[in-house]
Structure formats: structure tokens, C-alpha cells
Amino acid sequence: MARALVVGGGIAGDTLALLLERDGWAVTVAEIAPAPRKGGQTVDMRGDSRAVLAQAGLLEQALGCLIPQAGAAWIDAGERRLAAMPVEAFDGRGLVSKEELLRTDLARIIHDAAGPGVTHRFGETVEALEDRGNRVLARFRTGGEEEFDLVVGADGAHSKVRALRFGPEEAYRRPLGLAHAWFTITEKPGTPGLDGWFLMHNAPGRRMVEARPGHPGQQEVGLTFAAETLPSRHDREAQIALLERTFADVGWRAKEFLAAAREADDFALDTFDQVHMQCWHEGRVVLLGDSAWSASPLSGLGTALALRGAAELAAALREHAQSVPAALAAFEAAMRPRVVSAQQLPPGRVAAAAPKTALGIWFNALVMRTLQARILRPVINRAFAGTEHGRTAENQSAQAKTAAVG
């Protein structure tokens, strides 16, 4: 039985582990977190996300976890709406879909679907990788070493596998100039409701405060601001202090969210980056998901690319069962065009997501309202119809998201 090591137990890693197990592989998943990760915000079920989950037999479970959505709205500090985009906008291809679920629910569904052929090792990662003929020797952080027929780095934009095999992160990271904190808050008596709306409040200086529906009694919060570097991921106090300085004079619910950030058990903060690599594989080691190609949250395609990448890698290994290197080359040939398309953010995408000035905030809302005007609907529909051949449904929805914010 072929043995695979998947480093990283997120959406990409666990999906691949599930699919490989079904093809007869014995899979070990090494995840640095002490337990399955919680948190993350909503996942769009359009396009590739839906298709891969259907292929894996998990679509109905995912659809059973949908979070009711009304749409997205841009608001001022007093919560007066400057612009709004209901889920019906652009024939359902707008910023928010009627079919969205929390990332934590999707991760749980995929994780729980694994059978006895998948072994999860939490609190674990690799410290060294060494080629041994037709196998790769992996030395683990907690001690011990094992040989595998395939090693997959699905450990995110700050990938340890990538650093070990391909070199330092700085060689591949392309910062986009923004950072984003996200976490969950529990509603209390007096907490303003959302009624299914994703609310966004922009403030001058490329700052945005946002809240969107979560599980009943909860809201998913985001704080976006201009930054290319951040305090250590292991220094939460320094991260919170940075947020407090940055959002000290921002209105709407910023103070409430800053206080909640200190208590949130799923708090995370990172920069908006892309990862660009000329090759994702070497020998029997391959990168998958954000480790290989992060398109950044601004693309709207992170989960879809993770799911599709896992499906394509599993399919290539199935088709080229006698040659892992040939399978990895076939996988990259299949995924590269999708990734290139997803990483091509339109000019001004960052400025549109987080305008620098009050005038920019006003103009952004004006553009969003204008694009939804009845007179422009035929033009918008033709723009969707004219997207290049091979562009998938979720690429089209991402195009609508870009149009919606500038």
C-alpha cells in the first residue's frame, strides 16, 4: 500500500487525504495545531467548491450547514446604508451567495468523512525531508522519522514544507498591502442584529470593520487595515495592541469588536499575500493550496482552489499510478491555468476593498449602486458571458465581487 504524508490538516489537506484513502493509500496528516482548527469565515458554495464536494459525496452535508444570507451592505458609522448588494444581484453571482457555510463547518465535514486509512497527528509537523530513492524520509518535530511514497505540503501560506524544500517564504511571498483579523463574537443582550446581512464600514486610511452572520447567536467579525508586516503570529498581545492603535478612532462597532478580540478563541491575524512559484513539485514532494499558490482572500477563490487542487492531485495520482513524479507534473499542468486566472486581480482591487480617503469610500459606494442599475444589467450580463473560455463559475462570481467593490 502506498503511503502519503500530508502536512497541514486544513481544507486542502483533509480533502486530499480523504480522496487518497478512497484510492487505497495509507495517509498520515500532520497538523501543527493541537486539534482541528476552528474559525474562518464563510465559504462560497458556488462553482468548484460545489462540484468537488458533490464528487466527494459531501455536498448534502454541506448544504445542511448553510448560514442564511440576505446580502452585503456598505454602511457609515451610524449604520446608514451607503450601498447594498442583495444575494440576488448579478443573477446570484454577486459578493454574497445564498449558499454559504462557515469554514469551520466545512472543515469538520471533510475531517469527519475520513476513514481508518487516514491517521491524524495533531501538534505535529516536519523538521526535515530527505530523498531516499523512491521514497522521502520525513523527520518529525516530536521525534522519530518515517518514509513515504509522497509528501504533500498543504500547510498554508507560511508553509514549513515549502521552506524545507523550496527555500524561504520571502522568495515567493507577494504582499498586497493589507492585513486582516477575523474571529467570532457571541451576541449578548443589546448586540445589534444583522438580519442575514454582511455589513462593512470603511474608514479613511484603508481601514474596514465588518460583521456577517455566523451560527445562531454568533457573528463573524473582520478588521482590515493597511500593512505588509505584522507582529509575530505567536505574540497575541502585540497583535491586539496593533489593532487597538489602528482602529482607535474608527466608529460603528469598532470598540466592541476590539474588546471581543481579546477573548475570542478563534482569533487570527495575517497579511493579504499571494504566493507565486514557478514549480510546485520536486521529486516526490508537492505543494497544495495556499502553500503553492495563495491568491489571497481578495480573489474570493481560496477554498475553491483548495478543493479543486486536492481533487486534481488525487485524479493525477490515480491516472499515473505507476509514477508519482509523472502524476505531480500532470497535476501542475491541470491546476496552473486556474491559479494564474485567480491571481490576476484587477488594477485597483486593493484600493477598492479598502479606500484610502473619504472621497474614495463615497465613490466606491456610488460605483456599486451604479453597477446594479437596471439600465446596466444587460451590459453586466454580457460581461459575464464574455469571460474567457475555461473560466469556472466561481471565477465569474469573483469577477462580480470585484465589480461590486470597484
C-alpha positions, 0 to 999 in steps of 0.5 A: 500500500502506498503511503502519503504524508500530508502536512497541514490538516486544513481544507486542502489537506483533509480533502486530499487525504480523504480522496487518497484513502478512497484510492487505497493509500495509507495517509498520515496528516500532520497538523501543527495545531493541537486539534482541528482548527476552528474559525474562518469565515464563510465559504462560497458554495458556488462553482468548484467548491460545489462540484468537488464536494458533490464528487466527494459525496459531501455536498448534502452535508454541506448544504445542511450547514448553510448560514442564511444570507440576505446580502452585503451592505456598505454602511457609515458609522451610524449604520446608514446604508451607503450601498447594498448588494442583495444575494440576488444581484448579478443573477446570484453571482454577486459578493454574497451567495445564498449558499454559504457555510462557515469554514469551520463547518466545512472543515469538520465535514471533510475531517469527519468523512475520513476513514481508518486509512487516514491517521491524524497527528495533531501538534505535529509537523516536519523538521526535515525531508530527505530523498531516499530513492523512491521514497522521502524520509520525513523527520518529525518535530516530536521525534522519530522519522518515517518514509513515504511514497509522497509528501504533500505540503498543504500547510498554508501560506507560511508553509514549513514544507515549502521552506524545507524544500523550496527555500524561504517564504520571502522568495515567493511571498507577494504582499498586497498591502493589507492585513486582516483579523477575523474571529467570532463574537457571541451576541449578548443582550443589546448586540445589534442584529444583522438580519442575514446581512454582511455589513462593512464600514470603511474608514479613511486610511484603508481601514474596514470593520465588518460583521456577517452572520455566523451560527445562531447567536454568533457573528463573524467579525473582520478588521482590515487595515493597511500593512505588509508586516505584522507582529509575530503570529505567536505574540497575541498581545502585540497583535491586539495592541496593533489593532487597538492603535489602528482602529482607535478612532474608527466608529460603528462597532469598532470598540466592541469588536476590539474588546471581543478580540481579546477573548475570542478563541478563534482569533487570527491575524495575517497579511493579504499575500499571494504566493507565486512559484514557478514549480510546485513539485520536486521529486516526490514532494508537492505543494497544495493550496495556499502553500503553492499558490495563495491568491489571497482572500481578495480573489474570493477563490481560496477554498475553491482552489483548495478543493479543486487542487486536492481533487486534481492531485488525487485524479493525477495520482490515480491516472499515473499510478505507476509514477508519482513524479509523472502524476505531480507534473500532470497535476501542475499542468491541470491546476496552473491555468486556474491559479494564474486566472485567480491571481490576476486581480484587477488594477485597483482591487486593493484600493477598492476593498479598502479606500484610502480617503473619504472621497474614495469610500463615497465613490466606491459606494456610488460605483456599486449602486451604479453597477446594479442599475437596471439600465446596466444589467444587460451590459453586466450580463454580457460581461459575464458571458464574455469571460474567457473560455475555461473560466469556472463559475466561481471565477465569474462570481469573483469577477462580480465581487470585484465589480461590486467593490470597484 
